[in-house]
Amino acid sequence: MSKARYMDMTQGKAVRQMIIFAIPLLIGNLFQQFYSMVDTMVAGYNLGDTAIAAIGATQAIDTMIINLANGMNIGFSIILAMAIGAHNQENTRKSIAAIIKYNIVLAIGETLLTVIFLRPILQLLKTPDSIIDLSYRYILIICAGITITNSYNMFSNILRAFGNSYMTLIYLILSSCINIVLDLLFVAVFHWGIQGAAFATIISAGISSALSGIYLFRNYKKDLPRKEDWKTNRQLSGQILTSGVSLAVSYTTVNFGTIIFQSAINSLGAMYITAHTAARKFILMMMQPTTSLASSLSTFTSQNWGAKKKDRIRYGIPRLMGIVLIWDAIAISTIYGFGGHIVRFMTGTTDPDVIRNAVLSLRINVSFFPFLAIYVPMRQALQAMERKNGPLVGSAIEMVMKVLITVFVVPKLGFIAVCFAEPVVWVVITTFILCFYAKYRKEMLLS
């Protein structure tokens, strides 16, 4: 192993290790959300509310594409982290070889399917005629660059399996800054319109991917596949694929429900799309401490599961949740105190209806964050302990609930149903995942 660049989370102070590991993940995720917000801000200030609505109408599709690849690679990295935790260098090399092969197939398949079926999907989602052409031009560029986005997800998750979350942060910060500059250049100076924002996103992702890949190949040579490692090991490859598909299905099942749900939002009109988009961008940013700490818990759990140190896992899970709950209290206070100012700053809008509805969505969603403080880390920990059924069923429940809300509730209650939809889902799936964990806790952690 490359000891100087490897965090051994199987020994030492568990909580301190998870926090140290999560800090660069958090900063990186915040930068990602920040330059996503910059897309919205540049579009809003330079192109108006219509451009924000056009980007927002594609948000569910964009998220599903990214989460499919990211879910696969997080699942792949769980098995890799187990090999690393067990100090099995042969399996480490073979795992990386399998991960690279699977990502090549994934990138080709995603690119072909999305580019071919984009416009029918936008029509199916009831994208308003006034913005559908803008939406199509934006998301087509994003989909054409799927290979670039997937490459970054692959390299960053491999590095994180080694306990290295710092170098991906450095490259992500650099690419975020480049994205902001390119956004302003392409949209405000060159006047490329909404396509300029899409090109800026893909180019900056490509820089981050290239730098992460170069770092991996230069600094982890002993851990990278040799010629013989590229030969398929059916048992290990099957284990990696099962883990990746399980998490990808979990993520995309949720996103499928979100895509159906997006059609309900689109049917309400451009003003509500703009309000929802503005709120959603900031909600995702406020979620980042939770998701970063949960990712840290996943690596921590995977390494200790591979090293058969169940006592450390049992110790780490509740303490990490406690840290997330502290953050939730800060998030709730921030939204209730400054929600209106945040929406105005993000969008540049002066439309009082947009501001009022966006603030309403922000306040309702953030009030239910404590449920995510339990569900998100628990889902990651269960996946890392190879207990995939609970997270999969939880994702299926989320999808079904979003479809039911889309079909039966939003048409009757309108935007207020949109605001409450995800919080209600969070309550239900958190209750389910706690029951699942309680049932299998003894088997997993006390045997």
C-alpha positions in Angstrom: 0.0 0.0 0.0 1.0 3.6 -0.5 1.2 4.3 3.2 1.9 8.0 2.9 -1.4 8.6 1.1 -3.5 6.0 2.9 -5.6 6.7 5.9 -6.0 3.5 8.0 -9.4 4.0 9.6 -9.2 0.6 11.4 -7.3 2.0 14.3 -7.0 5.3 16.2 -9.8 7.7 17.3 -12.8 6.9 15.2 -14.8 10.1 15.4 -11.7 12.3 14.8 -10.8 10.2 11.7 -14.3 10.5 10.2 -14.4 14.2 10.7 -10.9 14.7 9.3 -11.8 12.6 6.3 -15.2 14.4 5.8 -13.8 17.9 5.9 -12.3 17.9 2.4 -15.3 16.0 1.1 -17.5 18.7 2.5 -15.5 21.5 1.1 -15.4 19.8 -2.3 -19.2 19.1 -2.3 -19.8 22.7 -1.3 -17.7 23.9 -4.2 -19.7 21.6 -6.5 -22.9 23.0 -5.2 -21.5 26.5 -5.3 -20.6 26.4 -9.0 -24.0 24.8 -9.7 -25.5 27.8 -8.0 -23.3 30.1 -10.1 -24.8 28.6 -13.2 -28.2 29.6 -11.8 -27.0 33.0 -10.7 -25.3 33.8 -14.0 -28.3 32.6 -16.0 -30.7 34.6 -13.7 -28.7 37.9 -13.7 -27.9 37.7 -17.5 -30.7 35.8 -19.1 -33.7 36.2 -16.7 -36.1 33.9 -14.9 -36.9 31.9 -18.1 -33.3 30.6 -18.2 -33.5 29.5 -14.5 -36.7 27.7 -15.3 -35.1 26.0 -18.3 -32.2 24.7 -16.2 -34.5 23.7 -13.4 -36.7 21.7 -15.8 -33.7 19.5 -16.6 -32.5 19.1 -13.0 -34.1 15.7 -12.3 -32.6 14.3 -15.5 -29.2 15.7 -14.8 -29.2 14.4 -11.2 -30.3 10.9 -12.3 -27.4 10.7 -14.9 -24.8 11.8 -12.3 -26.2 9.7 -9.5 -26.2 6.5 -11.6 -22.5 6.8 -12.2 -21.7 8.1 -8.7 -23.8 5.4 -7.1 -22.1 2.7 -9.2 -18.6 4.1 -8.2 -19.5 4.4 -4.5 -20.6 0.8 -4.6 -17.5 -0.3 -6.4 -15.3 1.6 -3.9 -16.9 -0.2 -0.9 -15.4 -3.5 -2.1 -12.1 -1.8 -2.9 -12.0 -0.2 0.6 -12.6 -3.7 2.1 -9.6 -5.0 0.3 -7.5 -2.0 1.4 -8.7 -2.5 5.0 -7.7 -6.1 4.9 -4.3 -5.1 3.4 -4.9 -7.4 0.5 -2.9 -5.8 -2.3 -3.7 -8.4 -5.0 -7.5 -7.8 -4.5 -6.9 -4.1 -4.4 -5.2 -4.1 -7.9 -7.9 -6.5 -9.3 -10.6 -4.3 -7.9 -9.3 -1.2 -9.6 -9.0 -3.1 -12.9 -12.6 -4.2 -12.6 -13.8 -0.7 -11.7 -12.1 0.8 -14.8 -13.7 -1.8 -17.1 -17.1 -1.3 -15.7 -16.9 2.5 -16.0 -16.0 2.3 -19.7 -19.2 0.2 -20.4 -21.2 2.6 -18.2 -20.1 5.7 -20.0 -20.8 4.4 -23.5 -24.3 3.1 -22.5 -25.3 6.3 -20.7 -24.1 8.6 -23.4 -26.0 6.7 -26.2 -29.2 6.3 -24.3 -29.5 9.9 -23.0 -28.6 11.7 -26.2 -31.1 9.6 -28.2 -34.0 10.0 -25.9 -33.6 13.4 -24.4 -36.3 15.4 -26.2 -39.0 12.6 -25.7 -38.1 12.6 -22.0 -38.5 16.4 -21.7 -41.9 16.2 -23.4 -42.9 13.3 -21.1 -42.0 15.5 -18.1 -44.4 18.2 -19.3 -41.7 20.8 -19.9 -43.5 24.0 -20.8 -43.4 24.9 -24.5 -41.9 28.3 -23.6 -38.7 26.7 -22.3 -38.4 23.2 -23.8 -36.0 24.3 -26.6 -33.7 26.0 -24.0 -33.9 23.0 -21.7 -33.0 20.7 -24.6 -29.9 22.7 -25.7 -28.6 22.8 -22.1 -29.1 19.1 -21.1 -27.9 17.8 -24.5 -24.4 19.3 -23.8 -24.4 17.9 -20.3 -25.3 14.4 -21.6 -22.7 14.6 -24.3 -20.1 15.1 -21.6 -21.1 12.1 -19.4 -17.8 10.3 -20.0 -16.0 13.2 -18.5 -18.2 13.4 -15.4 -18.0 9.6 -14.9 -14.2 9.7 -15.0 -14.1 12.1 -12.2 -16.5 10.0 -10.1 -14.4 7.0 -10.7 -11.0 8.5 -9.8 -12.3 10.4 -6.8 -14.0 7.3 -5.3 -10.9 5.2 -5.8 -8.8 7.8 -4.0 -11.4 8.0 -1.2 -11.3 4.2 -0.8 -7.6 4.7 0.1 -8.6 7.3 2.7 -7.4 10.2 0.5 -10.0 12.9 0.2 -7.6 15.8 0.1 -6.2 15.7 -3.4 -9.7 15.4 -5.0 -10.6 18.5 -3.0 -7.7 20.5 -4.4 -8.6 19.6 -8.0 -12.3 20.2 -7.4 -11.6 23.7 -6.0 -9.5 24.5 -9.0 -12.1 23.2 -11.5 -14.9 25.1 -9.6 -13.0 28.4 -9.9 -12.5 27.7 -13.6 -16.2 26.9 -14.0 -17.1 30.3 -12.4 -14.7 32.1 -14.7 -16.0 30.2 -17.8 -19.6 30.8 -16.8 -19.0 34.6 -16.8 -17.0 34.5 -19.9 -19.3 32.3 -22.0 -22.6 33.8 -20.8 -21.9 37.4 -19.8 -19.1 38.2 -22.3 -19.5 35.9 -25.3 -23.3 35.8 -25.0 -23.6 32.1 -25.7 -26.8 31.8 -23.7 -27.7 28.8 -21.7 -25.4 26.6 -23.7 -22.5 28.6 -22.3 -23.3 27.5 -18.8 -23.4 23.9 -19.9 -20.1 24.1 -21.7 -18.5 25.7 -18.6 -19.7 22.8 -16.5 -18.3 20.1 -18.8 -14.9 21.8 -19.3 -14.4 22.3 -15.6 -15.3 18.7 -14.9 -12.9 17.5 -17.5 -10.0 19.4 -15.8 -10.9 18.0 -12.4 -11.1 14.4 -13.9 -7.8 14.7 -15.7 -5.9 16.0 -12.6 -7.4 13.3 -10.4 -6.5 10.6 -12.8 -2.9 11.9 -13.2 -2.4 12.0 -9.5 -3.8 8.5 -9.0 -1.5 7.0 -11.7 1.6 8.8 -10.5 1.2 8.2 -6.7 -0.4 4.8 -6.4 1.7 2.8 -8.9 2.1 -0.2 -6.5 -1.7 -0.4 -6.1 -2.6 -0.1 -9.7 -3.4 -3.1 -11.9 -0.6 -5.2 -13.5 -1.1 -7.1 -16.7 -2.3 -10.2 -15.0 -4.8 -8.2 -12.9 -6.9 -7.3 -16.0 -8.0 -10.9 -16.3 -11.5 -11.2 -14.9 -11.8 -12.7 -11.5 -15.4 -13.8 -11.5 -15.9 -13.9 -7.8 -14.4 -10.5 -7.1 -15.8 -8.8 -10.2 -19.2 -10.2 -9.3 -18.9 -8.8 -5.8 -17.9 -5.4 -7.1 -20.7 -5.3 -9.7 -23.3 -6.4 -7.2 -22.2 -3.6 -4.8 -22.2 -1.0 -7.6 -25.5 -2.0 -9.1 -27.1 -2.2 -5.7 -26.2 1.4 -4.9 -26.9 2.6 -8.4 -30.3 1.0 -8.3 -30.9 2.6 -4.9 -29.9 6.1 -6.2 -31.6 5.9 -9.5 -34.8 4.4 -8.1 -35.1 7.5 -6.0 -34.2 9.7 -9.0 -36.8 8.0 -11.2 -39.4 9.0 -8.6 -37.8 12.5 -8.7 -38.1 12.6 -12.5 -41.8 11.7 -12.3 -42.1 14.3 -9.6 -40.5 16.9 -11.8 -43.3 16.5 -14.3 -45.7 17.6 -11.6 -43.6 20.7 -10.9 -43.3 21.5 -14.6 -47.1 21.3 -15.0 -47.5 24.1 -12.5 -45.8 26.6 -14.8 -42.5 28.5 -15.2 -42.9 30.7 -12.1 -43.1 27.6 -9.8 -40.3 25.9 -11.7 -38.1 28.9 -11.0 -39.1 29.0 -7.3 -38.5 25.3 -6.9 -35.1 25.5 -8.7 -33.9 28.4 -6.5 -35.0 26.6 -3.3 -33.6 23.2 -4.4 -30.2 24.6 -5.2 -29.8 25.9 -1.7 -31.4 22.9 -0.1 -28.8 20.7 -1.8 -26.0 22.9 -0.5 -27.3 22.7 3.0 -27.4 18.9 2.7 -23.7 18.7 2.0 -22.4 18.3 5.6 -24.8 15.3 6.0 -23.8 13.6 2.8 -20.1 14.3 3.3 -20.1 12.8 6.8 -22.2 9.9 5.5 -19.5 9.3 2.8 -16.9 9.4 5.5 -18.8 6.8 7.5 -19.0 4.6 4.4 -15.3 4.5 4.0 -14.8 4.1 7.8 -17.3 1.2 7.9 -16.0 -0.5 4.8 -12.4 -0.6 6.0 -13.4 -1.8 9.5 -15.8 -4.4 8.1 -13.0 -5.7 5.9 -10.7 -5.7 9.0 -13.5 -7.4 11.1 -13.5 -4.6 13.7 -17.3 -4.5 14.4 -16.8 -2.7 17.7 -15.5 0.4 15.9 -18.4 0.4 13.6 -20.9 0.1 16.5 -19.1 3.0 18.2 -18.9 5.3 15.2 -22.4 5.2 13.7 -24.4 7.0 16.5 -21.7 9.5 17.2 -21.5 10.6 13.6 -25.3 11.0 13.6 -25.0 13.3 16.6 -22.6 15.6 14.7 -25.0 15.8 11.8 -27.9 16.8 14.1 -25.8 19.7 15.4 -25.4 20.9 11.8 -29.1 20.6 11.2 -29.8 23.0 14.0 -27.5 25.5 12.3 -29.2 25.0 8.9 -32.7 25.4 10.3 -31.7 28.7 12.0 -30.1 30.0 8.8 -33.0 29.3 6.5 -35.6 30.8 8.9 -33.5 33.9 9.5 -32.2 34.6 6.0 -34.3 32.6 3.5 -35.6 35.6 1.5 -32.2 37.3 1.2 -30.7 34.0 0.0 -33.3 33.6 -2.8 -32.9 37.2 -4.0 -29.1 36.8 -4.1 -29.1 33.4 -5.9 -31.5 34.4 -8.6 -31.5 38.1 -9.0 -35.3 37.9 -9.2 -37.5 40.7 -8.0 -40.7 38.6 -8.6 -42.4 38.5 -5.2 -44.2 35.2 -6.1 -40.9 33.5 -6.9 -39.3 34.7 -3.7 -42.4 33.8 -1.5 -42.7 30.3 -2.9 -39.0 29.6 -2.8 -38.7 30.6 0.9 -41.8 28.5 1.7 -40.1 25.4 0.1 -36.8 26.2 1.9 -38.4 26.4 5.3 -40.5 23.3 5.0 -37.7 21.1 3.7 -35.0 22.2 6.2 -37.4 21.6 9.1 -37.2 17.9 8.3 -33.4 17.7 8.0 -33.1 15.8 11.3 -34.7 12.7 9.6 -32.0 12.9 7.0 -29.4 12.9 9.8 -30.4 9.4 10.6 -31.4 8.0 7.2 -28.4 9.1 5.0 -25.6 7.9 7.3 -27.5 4.7 8.1 -28.0 3.9 4.4 -24.3 4.3 3.7 -23.3 2.2 6.7 -25.6 -0.6 5.8 -24.3 -0.7 2.2 -20.7 -0.8 3.6 -21.7 -3.8 5.7 -23.1 -5.5 2.6 -26.7 -5.2 3.8 -28.2 -3.9 0.6 -31.8 -5.0 0.9 -32.8 -2.3 3.4 -31.4 0.7 1.4 -32.9 -0.8 -1.8 -36.4 -1.2 -0.3 -36.1 2.3 1.2 -35.4 3.7 -2.2 -38.3 1.8 -3.7 -40.6 3.2 -1.0 -39.3 6.7 -1.8 -40.0 6.2 -5.5 -43.5 4.9 -5.0 -44.4 7.7 -2.7 -43.1 10.4 -5.1 -45.2 8.8 -7.9 -48.3 8.7 -5.8 -47.8 12.3 -4.7 -47.3 13.4 -8.3 -50.4 11.6 -9.5 -52.9 12.2 -6.7 -51.7 15.1 -4.5 -50.0 17.8 -6.5 -52.9 18.2 -9.0 -55.2 18.9 -6.0 -53.0 20.9 -3.7 -50.5 22.5 -6.0 -47.1 23.9 -4.9 -47.7 23.3 -1.2 -47.7 19.5 -2.0 -44.4 19.9 -3.8 -42.9 21.6 -0.7 -44.1 18.8 1.6 -43.5 15.8 -0.7 -39.8 15.0 0.1 -40.1 15.8 3.9 -43.0 13.3 4.2 -40.9 10.7 2.3 -37.9 11.3 4.6 -40.1 10.6 7.6 -41.3 7.3 6.2 -38.0 5.9 4.9 -36.2 6.9 8.1 -38.7 5.0 10.1 -38.2 2.0 7.8 -34.4 2.0 7.8 -34.4 2.2 11.6 -36.6 -0.8 11.8 -34.4 -2.7 9.4 -31.2 -1.8 11.3 -32.8 -2.7 14.6 -33.7 -6.1 13.2 -30.3 -7.0 11.9 -28.0 -5.0 14.3 -27.2 -8.0 16.4 -26.4 -10.2 13.4 -24.2 -7.5 11.8 -22.4 -6.0 14.8 -22.7 -8.2 17.8 -21.9 -11.6 16.3 
